[in-house]
Each structure stands twice: as C-alpha cells, then as structure tokens.
Amino acid sequence: MGKEWILDVLTDLKTFAASNDLPDLERQLEETRRIARAEITSLGETATRGFSGRDNVSQFNIGACRTR
C-alpha cells in the first residue's frame, strides 16, 4: 500500500467536514488530497523504499537514548 493510506485519511476528513458544515475545511482537504496524490504518484516505486532499498523503517535505536 505504501503511502496511499494517507489519501483515505484525507477523504475521511473531507467527508467529516462536509457532514459538519465546514465548507472551507472541505475545500482545503480536497486540495491537500490532490497535492498528496500528485506527490505520491511522482515518487513512483521509491515511495515506500529508502535509499538502501529497504522499507522506510526507522533505524533509530531508542535504547541508546538516555535522559539526564
């Protein structure tokens, strides 16, 4: 699925805005969804892959973080 899930979230938010008489928000979410789709499409196959070719999963070691 890659990054396409965000399009569903934006659609749900737009539906909420329409159902709750929030026309400005509805228009903005439609524009945001259009931009997101264009950007995801432009990424092509690299949308879900990092530079190493692996899935974009954080390699950050939380155990190495220490607070003082």
ChimeraX commands (.cxc) that place a marker at each C-alpha (Angstrom):
marker #1 position 0.00,0.00,0.00 radius 0.5
marker #1 position 2.90,2.35,0.56 radius 0.5
marker #1 position 1.88,5.91,1.23 radius 0.5
marker #1 position -1.58,5.72,-0.37 radius 0.5
marker #1 position -3.25,5.23,3.02 radius 0.5
marker #1 position -2.99,8.97,3.63 radius 0.5
marker #1 position -5.39,9.56,0.73 radius 0.5
marker #1 position -8.04,7.52,2.57 radius 0.5
marker #1 position -7.46,9.53,5.74 radius 0.5
marker #1 position -7.83,12.80,3.86 radius 0.5
marker #1 position -11.02,11.54,2.22 radius 0.5
marker #1 position -12.45,10.62,5.63 radius 0.5
marker #1 position -11.57,14.06,6.99 radius 0.5
marker #1 position -13.17,15.72,3.96 radius 0.5
marker #1 position -16.34,13.67,4.49 radius 0.5
marker #1 position -16.39,14.76,8.14 radius 0.5
marker #1 position -16.01,18.40,7.11 radius 0.5
marker #1 position -18.85,18.11,4.60 radius 0.5
marker #1 position -21.11,16.42,7.15 radius 0.5
marker #1 position -20.41,19.09,9.77 radius 0.5
marker #1 position -20.95,22.22,7.69 radius 0.5
marker #1 position -17.26,23.09,7.36 radius 0.5
marker #1 position -17.04,24.09,3.67 radius 0.5
marker #1 position -13.68,25.89,3.87 radius 0.5
marker #1 position -12.07,22.90,5.53 radius 0.5
marker #1 position -13.69,20.59,2.99 radius 0.5
marker #1 position -12.20,22.59,0.10 radius 0.5
marker #1 position -8.79,22.70,1.75 radius 0.5
marker #1 position -8.79,18.95,2.34 radius 0.5
marker #1 position -9.70,18.33,-1.29 radius 0.5
marker #1 position -6.74,20.47,-2.36 radius 0.5
marker #1 position -4.48,18.71,0.15 radius 0.5
marker #1 position -5.61,15.31,-1.17 radius 0.5
marker #1 position -4.90,16.41,-4.75 radius 0.5
marker #1 position -1.38,17.53,-3.78 radius 0.5
marker #1 position -0.73,14.33,-1.81 radius 0.5
marker #1 position -1.84,12.17,-4.75 radius 0.5
marker #1 position 0.42,14.09,-7.14 radius 0.5
marker #1 position 3.43,13.80,-4.84 radius 0.5
marker #1 position 2.90,10.10,-4.15 radius 0.5
marker #1 position 2.46,9.45,-7.87 radius 0.5
marker #1 position 5.66,11.36,-8.66 radius 0.5
marker #1 position 7.58,9.16,-6.21 radius 0.5
marker #1 position 6.58,6.01,-8.09 radius 0.5
marker #1 position 8.19,2.83,-6.76 radius 0.5
marker #1 position 10.50,4.80,-4.48 radius 0.5
marker #1 position 7.52,5.95,-2.41 radius 0.5
marker #1 position 7.90,3.07,0.04 radius 0.5
marker #1 position 11.62,2.42,-0.25 radius 0.5
marker #1 position 14.52,4.14,1.43 radius 0.5
marker #1 position 17.93,4.83,-0.08 radius 0.5
marker #1 position 19.09,1.37,0.96 radius 0.5
marker #1 position 16.20,-0.26,-0.91 radius 0.5
marker #1 position 14.65,-1.44,2.35 radius 0.5
marker #1 position 11.25,-0.37,3.58 radius 0.5
marker #1 position 11.32,3.01,5.30 radius 0.5
marker #1 position 11.54,1.75,8.85 radius 0.5
marker #1 position 13.34,3.81,11.42 radius 0.5
marker #1 position 16.79,2.51,12.21 radius 0.5
marker #1 position 16.91,4.71,15.31 radius 0.5
marker #1 position 17.91,2.81,18.43 radius 0.5
marker #1 position 15.65,4.12,21.18 radius 0.5
marker #1 position 17.60,2.17,23.77 radius 0.5
marker #1 position 20.61,4.34,23.02 radius 0.5
marker #1 position 18.75,7.48,24.17 radius 0.5
marker #1 position 19.37,8.47,27.71 radius 0.5
marker #1 position 17.97,11.37,29.68 radius 0.5
marker #1 position 19.96,13.16,32.32 radius 0.5
marker link #1:1,2 radius 0.2
marker link #1:2,3 radius 0.2
marker link #1:3,4 radius 0.2
marker link #1:4,5 radius 0.2
marker link #1:5,6 radius 0.2
marker link #1:6,7 radius 0.2
marker link #1:7,8 radius 0.2
marker link #1:8,9 radius 0.2
marker link #1:9,10 radius 0.2
marker link #1:10,11 radius 0.2
marker link #1:11,12 radius 0.2
marker link #1:12,13 radius 0.2
marker link #1:13,14 radius 0.2
marker link #1:14,15 radius 0.2
marker link #1:15,16 radius 0.2
marker link #1:16,17 radius 0.2
marker link #1:17,18 radius 0.2
marker link #1:18,19 radius 0.2
marker link #1:19,20 radius 0.2
marker link #1:20,21 radius 0.2
marker link #1:21,22 radius 0.2
marker link #1:22,23 radius 0.2
marker link #1:23,24 radius 0.2
marker link #1:24,25 radius 0.2
marker link #1:25,26 radius 0.2
marker link #1:26,27 radius 0.2
marker link #1:27,28 radius 0.2
marker link #1:28,29 radius 0.2
marker link #1:29,30 radius 0.2
marker link #1:30,31 radius 0.2
marker link #1:31,32 radius 0.2
marker link #1:32,33 radius 0.2
marker link #1:33,34 radius 0.2
marker link #1:34,35 radius 0.2
marker link #1:35,36 radius 0.2
marker link #1:36,37 radius 0.2
marker link #1:37,38 radius 0.2
marker link #1:38,39 radius 0.2
marker link #1:39,40 radius 0.2
marker link #1:40,41 radius 0.2
marker link #1:41,42 radius 0.2
marker link #1:42,43 radius 0.2
marker link #1:43,44 radius 0.2
marker link #1:44,45 radius 0.2
marker link #1:45,46 radius 0.2
marker link #1:46,47 radius 0.2
marker link #1:47,48 radius 0.2
marker link #1:48,49 radius 0.2
marker link #1:49,50 radius 0.2
marker link #1:50,51 radius 0.2
marker link #1:51,52 radius 0.2
marker link #1:52,53 radius 0.2
marker link #1:53,54 radius 0.2
marker link #1:54,55 radius 0.2
marker link #1:55,56 radius 0.2
marker link #1:56,57 radius 0.2
marker link #1:57,58 radius 0.2
marker link #1:58,59 radius 0.2
marker link #1:59,60 radius 0.2
marker link #1:60,61 radius 0.2
marker link #1:61,62 radius 0.2
marker link #1:62,63 radius 0.2
marker link #1:63,64 radius 0.2
marker link #1:64,65 radius 0.2
marker link #1:65,66 radius 0.2
marker link #1:66,67 radius 0.2
marker link #1:67,68 radius 0.2
view
